[in-house]
Amino acid sequence: MSALVALYAGALFFLAFSSLRSDFPIPLFLLMSWWLCHEAEARYIDYSRYRGRLCLYRDGTVGWAGYRWLVCQTKICTSVVIVLKLRGREGQRGWLVVSPSSCREPDYRSLALFSRYLVAS
């Protein structure tokens, strides 16, 4: 989330700097700033919607976002991030990205172990 905030703040700073140098008209700067803030808010809402409790089950499924997902593949499993490819009951497909800062350290290690060895075939 902090990278997203830094990206939008940098773009807003660049627009402000361009308008102060008279390369960019002020009304266009205001319009672009409003659009950029609206876009940042929409991305934050999207980010908040994908947070939630993650439950690991013995049958190789995970419970997340109110559904049970089958772990199809582990794309990345490092000490920094885990990326899982998921398949839902109705043929839904999704990606789950988990960072160590989003959970406790023992839980992250358990998920890493789960994702390495209990992936469905």
C-alpha positions as CSV (number, residue, x, y, z in Angstrom):
1,M,0.0,0.0,0.0
2,S,2.8,2.4,0.8
3,A,4.3,1.9,-2.7
4,L,0.9,2.8,-4.2
5,V,0.7,6.0,-2.1
6,A,4.3,6.9,-3.1
7,L,3.4,6.4,-6.8
8,Y,0.3,8.6,-6.7
9,A,2.1,11.3,-4.5
10,G,5.0,11.4,-7.0
11,A,2.6,11.8,-9.9
12,L,0.8,14.6,-8.1
13,F,4.1,16.3,-7.3
14,F,5.2,16.1,-10.9
15,L,2.0,17.7,-12.0
16,A,2.3,20.5,-9.5
17,F,5.9,21.1,-10.5
18,S,4.9,21.2,-14.2
19,S,2.1,23.7,-13.5
20,L,4.4,25.9,-11.5
21,R,6.9,26.1,-14.3
22,S,4.1,27.3,-16.6
23,D,4.4,24.2,-18.9
24,F,1.0,23.1,-17.7
25,P,-2.1,25.2,-17.5
26,I,-3.6,25.5,-14.0
27,P,-7.2,24.3,-15.0
28,L,-5.7,21.2,-16.5
29,F,-3.6,20.7,-13.4
30,L,-6.7,20.8,-11.2
31,L,-8.5,18.4,-13.5
32,M,-5.7,15.9,-13.5
33,S,-5.2,16.3,-9.7
34,W,-8.8,15.6,-9.1
35,W,-8.7,12.5,-11.4
36,L,-5.5,11.3,-9.8
37,C,-7.0,11.6,-6.2
38,H,-10.2,9.8,-7.4
39,E,-8.1,7.0,-8.9
40,A,-6.0,6.6,-5.7
41,E,-9.2,6.3,-3.7
42,A,-10.6,3.7,-6.0
43,R,-7.3,1.7,-5.8
44,Y,-7.4,1.9,-2.0
45,I,-11.0,0.6,-1.9
46,D,-9.9,-2.3,-4.2
47,Y,-7.0,-3.0,-1.9
48,S,-9.2,-3.0,1.2
49,R,-11.7,-5.3,-0.3
50,Y,-9.1,-8.1,-0.8
51,R,-8.1,-8.2,2.8
52,G,-9.5,-10.9,5.1
53,R,-9.0,-14.0,7.2
54,L,-7.1,-16.9,5.6
55,C,-7.8,-20.4,6.8
56,L,-5.7,-23.5,5.9
57,Y,-7.5,-26.8,5.7
58,R,-6.1,-30.4,5.7
59,D,-7.5,-31.3,2.4
60,G,-5.3,-28.8,0.5
61,T,-7.8,-25.9,0.3
62,V,-7.7,-22.4,1.8
63,G,-10.6,-20.4,3.0
64,W,-10.4,-16.8,1.9
65,A,-12.9,-14.0,1.0
66,G,-15.8,-16.2,2.1
67,Y,-15.0,-19.1,-0.3
68,R,-13.0,-22.3,-0.3
69,W,-10.2,-22.3,-2.8
70,L,-8.0,-25.1,-4.1
71,V,-4.4,-24.1,-4.4
72,C,-3.4,-25.0,-8.0
73,Q,0.1,-23.7,-8.0
74,T,2.6,-21.7,-6.0
75,K,4.2,-19.2,-8.2
76,I,6.5,-17.5,-5.8
77,C,7.4,-18.6,-2.3
78,T,10.1,-16.5,-0.6
79,S,10.7,-14.9,2.7
80,V,9.3,-11.6,1.3
81,V,6.1,-12.8,-0.6
82,I,4.0,-15.8,-1.4
83,V,1.9,-15.8,-4.6
84,L,-0.6,-18.6,-4.9
85,K,-2.8,-19.5,-7.9
86,L,-6.2,-20.5,-6.7
87,R,-9.2,-22.2,-8.3
88,G,-12.7,-21.9,-6.8
89,R,-15.7,-24.2,-6.9
90,E,-17.5,-22.6,-9.8
91,G,-14.4,-22.5,-12.0
92,Q,-13.3,-19.1,-10.6
93,R,-9.6,-18.4,-10.7
94,G,-7.7,-16.0,-8.6
95,W,-4.4,-15.0,-7.2
96,L,-3.5,-14.6,-3.6
97,V,-0.5,-12.5,-2.6
98,V,0.6,-12.7,1.0
99,S,3.4,-10.7,2.6
100,P,4.9,-11.3,6.0
101,S,3.7,-7.9,7.2
102,S,0.1,-9.0,6.8
103,C,0.3,-11.8,9.4
104,R,2.3,-13.1,12.3
105,E,5.7,-14.7,11.6
106,P,4.7,-18.3,12.6
107,D,1.6,-18.1,10.5
108,Y,3.6,-16.9,7.5
109,R,6.0,-19.8,7.9
110,S,3.1,-22.3,8.2
111,L,1.6,-20.9,5.0
112,A,5.0,-21.1,3.2
113,L,5.3,-24.8,4.3
114,F,1.7,-25.4,3.2
115,S,2.2,-23.8,-0.2
116,R,5.4,-25.7,-0.9
117,Y,4.2,-29.2,-0.1
118,L,0.4,-29.4,-0.1
119,V,-0.4,-28.1,-3.6
120,A,-3.1,-29.9,-5.4
121,S,-2.2,-31.7,-8.6
